[in-house]
Structures are given as structure tokens and as C-alpha cells.
């Protein structure tokens, strides 16, 4: 049996294999962030497809932190009942699911929130519209919001939580000198820039207990001038491990776009896969912390080699599961063809029109087949 299909655990959370569905935005929630039957079924399909661990949509923890329309929310106790229905369906199918907690910060959708985005630092050139720089009181209130969201996630039946500290969202902005120009105790040196993360980890750990798995999604590097680099990223992970962190999902890039954005196009050759591998190897060489690696992994052979060579402990994918929620089941059955995903990013377009994300390319191929 392949090492990828071993049963492994993260902080006592037993998983049936090493494959993880990385969080994304599905555009399937209600306009106020509540769970819908379609979102529940999409999570259930992943569990049916033998994905070892599902990481939920990036859920916004406060109304002003919403990034996208029809994004899942966990900002209110009123969100809990729908989330309970979703986790129950996953558990009924034998799956495990973790809630990703997020605040978009500079990338919040002003048209949806009705207020200026909250930012770590407001400086000339950051944006074309007004921003509100966080005060010390704002930071204290943000920590409280993460505690409340984590408690809701546990009450809703999630098997753990993941803090989104990547891609330029608010916690990522604190770490990155590209965004963080503060001159107080939350800016400047790396310990200062990581201060809020340590606070959040410790506070959340106290709130949910020692046995509840706590993960983060962390940039290995921002790929931006003056941004977070790999040495700082490794140091941050070490600080957070001391604060109660159980595992890191390594990603990279910012939502500002370009060739080095988090979701790169045209992953059509093996040599284009696993584009954070070298940073993952550096991470594993210095830290004894479970590493989940995401980033363009499309082939079973690549995934197996990453784990066998010690570059990662878990393999995380997102876009391939949009087209093939049963991909892991297919691989397990012996059909080891690479994922059908073409990495064209067309899947997100219908989400912006209220239809939810789905594989547009697969739909087009089906229509062509019918026309022949």
C-alpha cells in the first residue's frame, strides 16, 4: 500500500489517508454567509470521495472581514446550526472536516461590507479607496473575534480549526513587511509582526482546549517586494508551535495577482507541480511540525514522492477536487492518471454570478461531446 493511504493523525484527529482538501471559496453560501444544501452536498461529496481531511471554505469571522459574495461566515451564533448540519453530513459519510477562520483585511469587499477595509497599516499606494488602520483596541477586538469563531467551530462539530495566515489576508498582512509599516509593538521586528498570531494561538488554544487540533495556512514567501520570506516564515511557525499550533499548511503568494499568485495557471507538466517544494524541504529540515503542502500538485507520483522524500507529511489540493471530488477514490482504486484539472481557473467565474464554483471546462467538454 502506498504511504499516501496510511492512516495518520494530527493532534489525535485520525485521518484515513494523507490527502487534504485545501480551503477555497465556493460561492455557495447565502448572501449573509449561512450554509446552503448545495454547500453541504459539496462537502459530503468530498467525504464520499475518500479525502482524508476537508478544510472548509475560508469563513469570515466578522462582517467587515468578508472577502467575496456568497462566502461562508462564522461571525455570529446564528451561523452555527447550518454549520452543524454540514459537519454532521461529513461525519455521516465517514469524513473529517476542519473550519478555516479568516479575515480579509485589505482584500475585504467594500461593496459587500459597506465600510472601509480594516488594514494593518494605511499607507500611500496601498489602495485606491479609503482604508482604516487598526488601533490597539481593534487588535484586541480581533483576538476576541477569533476566540468566538473558534468556539463556534467547536460547537458546530468541526474536528479542528485552521487560521488563514496566507495570501495577504489580515493575519498574513501583519507578518508581511510589504503591508506592515507599523511602528508600535505589532510592527518592525519579526517577533513584533508575529505578536498577534501568538496571541491568537494562545487564546484560541485556551478557549477550545488542549486536544482540539489547531492548524494554520502560512505563506512560505509572499513573492512581493519587501514581503515575507522563507527564513521568517520558518521562525514564525516555530513561535506558533510553542503557542499551541499542531500543523502548518504551506502556501505562498498574494491576492495581488501576477505569475506568483496562490493559484497558478497551466499546471500541465510534472515539472510545474509542487512549486513550494524547496521551501517545504527547508521547513522540514528545521522544524518538527507536521507539514501540509499545497501548490499545483496534480500527479499521484509527485504526491507520493513528496512524502517519501520528507518534503511533506500531507498532500493538499483544491482545484483538482472541484472537477473530481472522487479523485482520491480513483487513485486508491488503481487508476493513477493525473488529476483532470487543467488549472485554467475558469471554475471561479460562475461563483461570482451566484452559481457557485464548478468545472467550466468539464461542462464545455460535455457539451462538445453531445454535439458530435
N, C-alpha and C positions, 0 to 999 in steps of 0.2 A: 504494500500500500504506500502511496506517495506520502511524504512528510506533510503535504498540504492538507491531507484528510485526517490527520491526527486530532484527537480530542484534546484541547488545551484550555487553559483558564487565564483570566485576567482578574486578579484580586478575588478569587473564589467564584467568579462568574464562568461556569463551564460552557465552552463552545464546542460544537460538533466538528469544526474544522477551522482552518486559519484564514478563511476568506471573510472579508468585511465589506459591507456596502457603505461607502463614504457618503456623508450627508450631502444633499443638494436642495435646491428649491424646486418644488414640483408644480407650484401654481395651482394646487388642488384644494386649498383651504377656502373657507368662506371669506368674504370681504373684511370681516373683523377677526380673522385668524383662527376660527374654530375648525375642528375636524369635520370632514365630509365622508360619506360612504365610499366615494371613489378613492380617497386617500387611504382609508382603512384597507380597501381591497388591494391597493398597490403595495402596501406593507405586507399583507398576507401573501401576495404572490412571491415576494422575495423569500419569505419563510418557507413556502411550498417548494421553492427552487433550491433549498438547502444552503442558503447564505448563512454562514456561521454566526455573524452578528450584523444587525441592521442598525445604522446610525440614522436617526430621524432627520427630517427637514431641519434646516437651521431655524430654530424657533426664536422669535424675538421676545426678550424678557421685559421690555417696556414699550408702550405705544410709540414713543418717538424713535425707537430703535429699529423700526420696520424698514426692511431693505427693498421689498418687492411686493407687487399686488398679489393677493391670494396666498400670502405667506403664512405658515403655521405660527401661532402665538402660544406663549405660556406666561403671559403678563398678568393674568387675572385668575382667581379661583374658579371663575366661570368656565375657563378652558379645560378644567380637569376632567369633567365627565366624558367629553369627547375623546380626550387622550386615553382615558381608561378603556374605552371601547376599542381603541386602536391597539393598545398593548395586549388586551385580552385576546384579540383576534390573532395576533402574532404568537402569543403563548399557546393558544389552542392548536396552532399548526406546528408546535414544537420549536419555535424560534426564540431568539433573544433580541432585545431592542434597547438602545441607549438614546437618550434625548440630548440633542446638541443645543446648547444655550448660547445665544448670540445677541449682540447689539451692533447695528451697522455703523454707528458713529458718523463719520464724514460721508459715508455712502448711503445714509438713510434717504428714503424717498420723500422729499418735501411735499410733493403733491398729495401724498397719502397721509402724512402725519400732520400737515398743516402748520408746521413750525420749523425754524432753522435747525439744521442738524447739529447735534452735540459733538464737539471735537476736543481732542487733547490740547491742541494749540491752534489758534486762529492767526494765520499769517498771510501776507500778500502773495497771491498766486495759488493758494490752496483751492479756491473755487470761485465761480463767477457769481454766486449768490451768498447771502449772509450766513455766517456760522456763529455758534455760541460756544465760546471756550469754557471748559469745565472749571468750576471753582472747587476748592477743597470740600465744600458741602456737597456739591454734585458728585464728587468721587465717593464720599461716604454713602450717599444715597444709592449709587450704582452698586456698591458692595452689598447693600441690603437687598437690592433687586435681584442680584444673583443668588443670594441665600433663599429668597422667597421662591424663585423659579426652580431651584434645586429641590426644595421641599415639595413643590407641586409635582415635579417629575417623579419623585419617590412615591408620593400619594397616588399618582396616576398609574403606577405599576411598572414604570421603566426599570430595567435591570441595572442601570447606571446612568451617568451623565458625562457629557463631553463639553468642555469650554472651547468656544471658537476663538482662537488666538492667531488666526492666519488671514491672509488675503487683503489686509488693510482694513478689516473691521475694527471696532473700537479698541478692544484689548490688544490687537495687533498694532494699532496706531501708537499706543503707549510705548511699546517696545522699540518701534522704529524711529531712528533719528530723522528719517525722511519726513515724518509727521510730528514728532515730539520735539518741540522747541521750548518746553517749559524750563523755568529757572527755579522752581521750588523743589520739594523733596521727591517729586514724581518725574523729574527731568534731569538730563545730564548723564550721570554715570549709569552703567547697566543696572546695578542694584536699585538705583532710584527709578529707572524706567520699568523695572520688574516689580516694583513695590506693590502696585495694585494687584498684580497677579498672585503674589504671595499672600496678600490679604484675602483675596477671594478664595484661593485654595484652602487656606486655613479655616476661614469662616464657613465655607461650604462643607468641609470635612466635619467640623463640629456639628453642623446642622443635620447632616444625613447619616452620621455615624462612621465608625472605622471600617465597616465591612462593605459599604456601598461603593462600587467602582467609580473612580474619578479619572477621566481621561481629558486630554487637550488635543486640539488640532493646532499645530505650530508651524510657522514658516521656517524652513532651513535658511532661506535668504529671501529678501524682497525683490531682488533683481531690479533695483532702482538706485539712483544716485543718492548716497548717504543713507541707504536703507539698512535693515538688519542683515547681518552676515552670519555665516555658519559658526564661527567661534562664539559669538554672543548667544546664538540660538542654543548651542550645547550648554553654555553656562546657565541660561535661563531654565532649561529642562532640569539641570541639577538642583537649582534653587527650589523649583516646584516639587521635585521628588522629595526633598526634605520637608516640604509643606503639606505632603499628603497625596501627591499625584501618583497614579498607578500605571499609566501608559501614555505614550505620545504617538499621535498620528502625524507623520511628517509630510508637509506640502510645501508650497512656495509660490512666490509671485503676488502681484497686487491686482485689484479690480480696475486699475487704470488702463488695462488692456495691453496690446502690443504682443510681440512674439513670445514674451516670457510671462504671459498671464497664466493663472492657475490651470485653465483648461486649454491645452494647446491643440491646434487642429492637425489633421492629417497624420495620425499615428499609424502609418501604413507599412512600416518595416520594423523588424525586431530591434535594429539599432536606434530607433527613435523611442523605444519603450523605456519605462523606468527612469525618467530623466532626472530624478533626485537620488539616484543610486549612490554616487560618490559621496554625497553629503550624508546619506544614511550609513555608509561604512564608517565615516569619521565619527558619527554619533555613537554607533555601536562599539567603537574602539575605546570610547571614553566613559560611557555610562552603562550601568547595569540596570536598564529600564526597558520594559517591553516596547518594541518599536513597530508601529503600523505604518507601512509605506504605501502612499498613493502616488499617482502621477504617470499616466499613459501606459499602464500595464494592460496588455491585451492577449498575451500568449501564455498558455499553461507552462510551457518550458521555461519561459522567463520568470514566471512566478515561483516555480519550483527551485530554480537556480538561486534566486534572491534569498530564499530561506535557507537553502543548503549551504550557501557561501557566507551566511551570517550577516547579510545586509539588512534583513528584516525578520521579525518574528511573525508578522501577519501581513497579508496582502489585501489592500483596499482598492476598490474600484467604484466608479459612479456611473459614468455614461454607458459602459457596456451593459449595465443592468437595466437601463431604460429600454433598450431593444430586447434584451434577453434576461428577464428576471430568473429564468431557469438555467442560466449559463453554468453554474457550479454543478447542478444536477447532470447536465450534459457532459461536462468534463469527468465527473465521477463515474458516469456510465461507460467511459472509454472513448468517447468522441472528443478528441483533444484539439480539434480545429480552433484556431484563434477566434476571439470574440468577433461577432459580425459587425460590431460598431465601427463606423468609418471616421469617427472623431470630426464630423463636419459641423457640430454644434447647432444643427438645424432643429434639434429636439426642443430647444428652449423657446423658439419663436411662438408656438401655439400657446405656451404658458402665459405669454404677455397679452394674449387676446381672451383669456379666461377659459381656454380649453384644457389647460393642464399640459405638462410636457409629455411628449411621446416621440417615437422614432419616425420622423417625417420621411426619411429615406426609405425605410421599410414600407411605409404606406405608398410611396411613389412606385417602388418596385412591384408591389402587389397590383397596382393599377395597370402598370405596363404589361404584367403577365396576363391580366384579364383582357387587354386589348389585342393580344396576339391571336 
